[in-house]
Structures are given as structure tokens and as C-alpha cells.
Amino acid sequence: MSKAVKARAREKVDLLIVNADELVTLAGDNQKPRTGKQMREIGIIRNGGLAVKDGRIVAVGKTPDVTKSFKAENVVSANGKIVLPGFVDPHTHLVFAGSREDEFQMHVEGASYMEILKAGGGILRTVRDTRKASLEKLVDYGTETLDTMIEHGTTTVEAKSGYGLTTKDELKMLQAIQRLNQLHSVDVVPTFLGAHAIPPEFSNDPQGYARLVVEEMIPKAAEKGLAEFCDVFCERGVFSLEQARRILLAGKDSGLKPRLHADEMSSLGGAELAASIGAISADHMLFSSDEGIKAMADKGVVATLLPAAAFSLMNARYADARIMINFGVPVALGTDFNPNCWVENQQLIIAFACHFMRLAPAEAITATTINAAHAIGRAKEIGSLEVDKKADIIVLDVPNHKFLGYRFGVNLVDKVVKNGRIVVDREASRGEFRLLEEQKT
Ligand SMILES: [Zn+2]
């Protein structure tokens, strides 16, 4: 019998990615988010390859091992490049109307976030604009944002309501988020954040507003299946620790998993609350106490850190990620995309995390992939390149993973594969502006 006949026929798949200088798999025991030293273990395969069929990963390994068993018409060479799981952005305020660039100018000239808020600007301005906007308009704006996010390698995002602050407008925002999840290839995970700010109608009755959130908004959002998580902006002058606890418990009763904005501008005990209430994630954590951080480590609560939000506050303080990692808290990273922190790009967040919070590139990669997936309850499906997981894959045009954070302010994405399909191909578009010699003359 000839050798060719003896060899087992290669299985045909939809897509092969081969010859990656580094295939960053994040493979391993991914039951729990990564902590401590595990955050640096990113599962690199040199000369890596993978096979994709029906939107799923069917093989991962060294290129010769993958191509021995699989063939495809669509073969992407990642020679000189690296391959990673698509970025997961676990904290965004994806949907809103309007913009606040004039306040940015005030802020640059010295006004604080709280001063702008007290002057009726800040979030309340976005609330006014968002209330006026139709559902369709919100979907249009959100679509543009998701386009930019996926062009920068983000394939799943969490998205919060919180600029409606009436039952009707909060539901409108959640419906926009639901529509975006249906209409866009980026997966969008919905969070109810009715307790984002006290609306002007309730400025003299914050308790009354907290009651409305608990008694009307949460049951309606849950009953319509429009939210998976319940979030609260727990902050001095916004929602107190006690109100936050009540709201998050009410959410839990309705089946919404708790998460919260904790200790962003003051040390209020948000980290302790996150641990005691069984939150999946506590976010920001610029002023969290050591006790709170330890309590989170004990309970396995993810710290979702948002260095771009700290950057846009302009007070040069960042969450102490090194202490958190030392204490065994799993760290994730998100953009906190919102009208006060207008950034869609997780690559820039990695750069901020490396520069301002001293994360190693490998730790920042873990924090934007598998740990970010854990922070939104999606780690079984996404966040690593492993057989049976969703084929959400990015090819970056750098020779190794240490370029993340090191080369910043530009888009390193070469290709994005979402659900097994190439949806971004920047290499192909480069042909358009690289002129042939005869075109120049
Ligand atoms: Zn936020």
C-alpha cells in the first residue's frame, strides 16, 4: 500500500490559522479566573496553528500537527505575527446619546468631575440627551461604537444602562443593548445600572429614587429578560453603601447577578460590599482598603480595573493592581467606554495598565481575555483558544506578546475572526494605499 493511501484523510475545516510566531492560548484550568503568578502563564505555542469549523475551535497546537490532521481552503498565515483570543471588554457604558467635549475642556482647565456634576453637567447632561434619543438612534450610535471596538480586536463587551434613570428610559437603553447584540457580530452582555446617578427629579429624595429602582425598575428589567447583571454606582454623594446593598440584593432576588462600581473616588467600603454580597466583580477600586481587597481574594471576586477612567479623572491615581495580584485577587481590565472616557480600544488599556499600574504584558493580556470573560460570566465560551470554544480570534501584527503595551497608540490588529468568520482584514486593505511604482509617476 502506498504511503499516501495509508495516511488518514485530513478533515476539511472552514479556516486554518498557521505559522503564528506566538499563539497565545490562555489554555489551562479555566474554571476560575487566574490569580497571582498564573496571570503570567498565557500558554504560548511557538509556530502555532489552529483549526476552525462551524464557528468553533476544533484544534490548537504546533502548525505541523494541526495541518497534519486538517485542511481548509481558507488558510491565514500568521508568520511574523501573534494570535490571541479576541479581547473581552467587561465594563462599558456602550449606549448613550450626545458628547461632552466642552466639559473635557473645563476639566483640562481644572474643574473636577464632581464640580461639573454639581453644575448640572457630567452624567446628567448625557441623561438629558439619552432620554431625548429614540431607541433607533441609540442603536445607531452603539453600532458605530461596536464597529470601532471590533476593529481594535474586541469581540465581546459588557454594556450597561444608566443614562435613562426613569423606568421607561432605562428599559429603552436595555432594549437598545439587546438589539445591538442581535444586530452586531460583537456579543453584548447586558447590565442594568438604574442606580448610576440620582436624576434631577429626585435630587431632594434620593431614597425615593433608590426605592423606584428596587420596586419598579429591577422587576421590570428582569421580567423582560433584558439584563443579566445588576450594577450600582456606589460612591459618596451618589449611592451609599446601604443603598447599594439593598439594590444589589433586590437584583439578586430577581435573578440579576451583582457587580458594582466600587471605591472609585473615595474609600467607601465597596470592595467589602462586593465580597459580602457575592458580586462577580468590583470595578474601579482606586481607593479600596487592604481589608476589602483581602475579602475579595477570599471570595474570588474579580477586580475589574479601568485605568482609562482614572486617566480621564486626571488625578494621577490608579488602582493598586500589584497589591491586588499579591493578595490573590483575579484582575480584569476594561475600557469603561462612556462619554467621559471615550475609548474603545483594549490595546490602549493594556498600555495604560503596564505603564500606570505596572502590569506585565502577559498579566494585562490575561486581564483582557480569560479574566475579563470570567468577570462577565462567559469563561466557558470565550477568553482562551481551546478546542470547543467560540472561534473569536485576533491576529496582531507584532512578533511577540511583549509588544502589547510597549507599542501603543496605534491599532496592532491585522485580522479579527468572530464566530469563525474573518470580519476585519487590515492586511487586505493595505493594498489600497501601498502604491505601485507606476501609479506614482
Ligand atoms: Zn462605569
Residues whose N, C-alpha, C, O or C-beta is under 5 A from the ligand:
A	BS01	ZN	D336
